[in-house]
Amino acid sequence: MHSGGMIKWVTGKVTEIHNSRIFSLLRYDCYHPGMDKEHDFYILHTFDWINVVALTVDGKFIMVRQHRIGTGEITIETAGGLIEEGENPEDTAVRELAEETGYRPGKIALLQKVAANPAIMNNYIHYYLATDCIRSQDQDLDLIEDIQVDLYDRAEILELMKTGRINHAYALAALGLYLLSPPGMEG
C-alpha cells in the first residue's frame, strides 16, 4: 500500500456562490505549498445520501422507476434520498424505502459509506442492504415524486446492469457493492 508523501492543498478564503434548498456552491481559494501554486476550486456542499438495495422475502430486487430531469430519461434505480439534518442514516434508509416503495425491511445492514464525488462534492453516500422486505403501506411520495415500483429477479438485474438499462451511477454502485458483499450478508 502506498502511504506517502502527498501534500494537501491549504484552504484560504471560502466564498458562497449560490445557495439552494438541496445544495450550496462554494469557491475555495487554495494554495499548494509543495507546488507553490494558488488555485480556486468549486465545491458543491450538500446533505449525505442513502441508497438501498432492497430484497423481498422471496429474493426479488425492489427497484424504482422515475423520470430524471437531468438526463431527461426514465431510470431504473434503487431507492434512495437525502439524509435530513439530525437523522440517522439507517433510519433514513428505512424511511426512504417505505416512502418510495411501500416496503419495510425485516433486516437492514450497512454495505459501505463512500464519497459521492470527492473532486467536487463534500458529501457521502451510505449504501444499505435491506432484506426480508414486505409491502406494509402505500407509497408516501413527496409532492414532486412520481415513482413506479418494479420487482426483478437476480438474472434480470444482472442483464439490466450489463445492457446499460440501469445507468444511474449510484444504483450501479449500490448493486455492485451488494454483489461483492460476503455470502450470507442478505440474511
Secondary structure, 3 states (H helix, E strand, C coil): CCCCCCCCCEEEEEEEEEECCCEEEEEEEEEECCCCEEEEEEEEEECCEEEEEEEECCCCEEEEEEEECCCCEEEEECEEEECCCCCCHHHHHHHHHHHHHCEECCEEEEEEEEECCCCCECCEEEEEEEEEEEECCCCCCCCCCCCEEEEECHHHHHHHHHCCCCCCHHHHHHHHHHHHCCCCCCC
